[in-house]
Amino acid sequence: MQMRLWTVGVAATVFMIGLANGQTLQRRANVTAGGSPDRGECRIEVTVDGAAEVEIRGGNATLRNLSGQTPQWRRFDCTGTMPANPANLRFTGLDGRGRQELVRGPQNGGAMVVRIQDPDGGADGYAFAVTWGSGNQPYSNFPGGNPAQPSGRGGGGSRYTTEQAIRVCQDAIRQQVLDRYRNASVAFRNTALDNNPGRQDWITGLLDIRRGYDRDETHSFSCSVNFDTGAVRSAQLEPLERDRYMPGYGDARKSAARIAMDSCQVSVEANLYQRGYQHVDFLAINVDNRPGRNDWIVGDARADIRNRSDSFTFSCSVDFRDGDVRSVDVRRR
């Protein structure tokens, strides 16, 4: 009898945990005046402590808890109802310390889904914007003030940090990949602020797109970001020549550093995959410029595991003559 009661108690506990993690909160859009008939915009703000998804279909949205504490709605404002197959859909993350990304677009009348991962303790506010239709000036239809600024942390004239601008750029590029290749996966190889004169508001880098088994394609990308609002003015994604950056081919012959960085990235990815991580993004990678460290590659990366995203610093000792990695050290921040 006691065993049966214990079994029932365990089953009830598991059921309640599953119910809490799967909890959903519905919300109807607050449609504002001044919308354009050929385009639309929505601004969404939520509070998350753990992981959650926002699902948008037409003028309705569902906030779904994936892990952690129950998320909360703060805002769902639109200039109009999102159509079933919106043209030129664009997602822009505006605020939040963790990671937010568009994981599914509303193709063929389906729902649009944005996943939010808050890795730190305690809840934080997250804001993002979605635009669709003609034109390339986001959020202009909202009356009053600067609609690109969320009402929570990050508004009031504060500038976006380089890390926030990189995140916004990566989200915009992911959306372009989703629009072009649908189910392709993306791995950012390196992302950095452009340090050329007159380009301080540009983010540039390289990424790999996997469209099937053993079909990795390397692309370059660049974004012009408004550091005052976090809005992406433009985002370009361009394919590179096949094997251009592989050891022994093309530009790689001219750059031993490029070969060393590629080798280091492969080793870092292998290290994180062995630890159970997925979707490794390289935020920065460079040759160590400290005395006596000119054969070291250092940088920052981010990877996902069990509904959260962790940040890492890494370093590789590399033989610049042939690209062999002598050692690799990957540490979580």
N, C-alpha and C positions, 0 to 999 in steps of 0.2 A: 504493500500500500504506500509506504514512504517512497519507494523507488518510483511508483507511478506519479505521485504528487510532484517529486523532483523533476521528472521528465516533463510533466505538464507545465511546471514553472519555467523550465528552461525554454520550452517551445514558445510560451507566452512572451518571455523576455526577447527572444530572437524576433518574434513577430512585431513587437513594439519598436525595436530598433529599426527594423526594415520599414515600418510605417513612418517613423520619424525621418529617416533618410530619404524616403520617397514622397514626403509631404509636398503638396503643390498649393500655390496661392495665385488666384485668378485676378486679373486686372483689365478693366476696359479703358481704352485710350481716351485721354482728354483732348478732343480735337479743337484746336485754336482757330481763330479767324485769320484770314489773309493768305490762305493756301493757294498754290498755283495749280491749274488743271492738268499741266503736263509734267509735274514733278511733285515730290513730297519729302517730308523729313519727320523723323521721330527722335526724341531724346528720352533716354531711359536712365534712371538712377535707382540703385538697390543697395542694401547693406548685406554683406556676406561675411561669415566667419566659418571658413572651411571651403566647400565647393558647391556651386549651384549652376543651373542653366536657366536662361531666359528664352522662352519659345514664343515667337510672334507670328500670328496668323491673322491677316486683315487688321481689324481694329481691336483685337483681343490678344492678351499675352498671359503666359503662365510662368510663374517663378517656381522652379523645382529644386528642392534640396537634394544634393548628392551626398554630402557628408558634413559633419560639424553641426553648429547651431542652426536653428531655423532662420532662413534669410527673410528680409523685409523689403517691401516696396517703398520707394520714396517718390518716384515720379515716372509717369508714362504720358508724355505730351507729343502729339502729332499734328502736323498741318493738314493731314488727310489720312484716309484709310489706305494701308499698303495693299496694292493690287495683288492678284494671285501670281502673276509672272512679271515682277517689276523690272523695268529696263535700267541698266547702268546702276545696279545696286552697289552701295558703298558703305562699308562699316568703318567707324573711327572710334577707337578707345580714347576717352577723355580724362579719366581720373581713376585712381585706385593703385594701391601699392603692389598688388599681386599681378596676375596674368588674366587677360580676357581675350578671347579669340572667337571668330565666326567659324563654327564647326559644320554648319549646314546652311546652304542658301535655300530660298523659297522657290526652287525650280519645280515646274510642272504642278503648281498649285499647292506645294507642300509648305511646311512651316519653316521659318528662319530660326536658327538656334545659335545662341551665344553662350559659351561656357566661361565661367569665372572661377579662378582658383586663388584663394587667399591663404598663403602658406604660413603667415605669422599668427601668433596668439591674439585673440580679441577680434571684434568685428571691425570692418572698414567699409567706407562708402565707395561704390564703383559707379561710373557714369560712362555711357557710350552714346553715339549718334549713328543713325542710319539714314541715308538719303537714296533717292531713286529718281529716275526720269532724266530729262534733258538738263543741260547746264553743268557747270563745274565749280560753282561757288556755294559750298555747303552752308546750311543753316540760315540762309538769308531771308527765309519766309517768316521766321519767328519775330513777332513784334516786340520792340522794347529791349534795350540793353544788348549785350553781346551773347547771343544764344549758344556760342561754342563753349562758354564757361559754365561748368556745372555749379550747382548751388552749394555743394559741399567743399571739401578740401581741394585746393588748387585754383580757386577763383580769386576775385579781389585783386587782380593785377599781378599775381605771382607768375614768374616765367617757368616754363617746363624745363626740367633737367635734361641733360643729354640722354640718360637712361630712359626717361619717359618718352622723349622724342623718338628714340630707337624703337621702343615698343609700339608706338603709334604707327611708325613707318612699316614695321614688320607685319602688323595687322592689316595694313592696306595692301601690302604685297601678297600676303596670304590670300586675300580676297581676289586679287587678280589671278593667282594660280588656280583658285577654285573656279572662277569664271571660265578660264581657258581649258583646264584639264580635268575638271570635276573631282574625281576620286584620287588625284595625285597627292602624295605626301611631300612635305617640305622640310629641309634641314638647312638652316642658315650656317654658312661656313665662317663668315666674318661680317660684322656690321660696325661701322664707325662714323664719327662726324667728319665730313670733308674739311680738310684743313687748308685747302687752296684759297687764295685771296678772293673775296667776294662770294664764297661758297659756304660760309659758316652756318647757314640754315639748311644745309643739305646733308642727308644721311645716305651713305653708299655702302655697297658690300657685294658678296657673292652668296649664292645659295644653290643647293642641289634639289632637283625635282625628280621624284621616282614615280613613273607612270606604269610600272609593271615590273615583273621579275627581271633583275639585271638591266634596267633601263634608266640609269641615272643621267640626268641632263643638267649641266652647269649653266646658270644664268647670272648675269650681273643685274643689279637693281639700284635705283636711286630715288629718293623722296625729297621734295622741298616741303619743310615743316614750319609752320608759324609757331615759334617758341612762346608766344604770348597766349595763344589759345589752344595749342595742340592740334589745330586743323592741318590736314595734309593738303597742300596746294596742288601737288602733282606727284604721281608715282609711276615710274617706268620700270619695265621688266624686259630684259633683252637676252636672248640665248647667245652663248659663246660658241666658238668653233669647237668641234669635237676634239677632245683630248688636249685642248689648248693649255690647260694648267696641269696636265699630268707629267710626271718626271720623264724627261727625254723628248718632249714634244713642244713645238711652238715656243711660246714666251718662256716656258719653264727652263729652257736651255740657257736663257739669259739671266735667270734669277735663281741662285742657289737658295736664297731665303724663301722663295715661293715653294720650292720643293720641300724644304725643311718644315714649313708651316703646314703643308698638306700632310706630310708624314705624322706630324704631331697631332693634327686633328683626328686622323685615323686611330691613333693610339688612345687619345682621350675618349673618343666614341666607344672603342672596344672596352675601356676601363669602366665606363658608365653602364654600358649594356650588360656587362658581367655582374654589376651591382643591382640590376633590375630596372634601370631607367630606360626611358624611351624619348623620342623626339628631341634630340640634342640640338640646341641652337647655340652658335658661337657669336657672342656679343662683341668680342674684341680678340685679336691675336696679333702679336708683334715679336720681333727679335728683341731680346733683353738688351737694353743699352747701358747696363751697369758695367763697370770695369771688370774684366775677367769673365764676363757672362755672354760673350758674343756668339757662343755656340748653343745658347738656350733660347727656346721659344716660350713666351708667357702669354696669358690671356684670361678671359672670362667666358663662362658658358652657362647655359641654363638647360635643364632637362626635367621631364615629367615622370612621376611615379605615384601610383595609387591616388589619383585625383588631387595631386598637389604638384607644384613646380618649385624646384630647388635651384639655387644659384651656386656656382663653383668658381674657384680660381684654379688654374692649372699651369704646370711648367714641364717642359720636355728638354732633355739634353739630346741634341741631334748632331750627327756627323754631317756637316754641310757638303762633304765631297760626294756622298752617295744617298743622303736622306735617311740613313739608318737611325732609328731612335734607340739611344742607349738607356734612357730611363724616363719615366713619366710619373708625375705626382699630381693627383686631382683631389682637391679639398673643398668640402662644402663650407659655404660662408655661414 
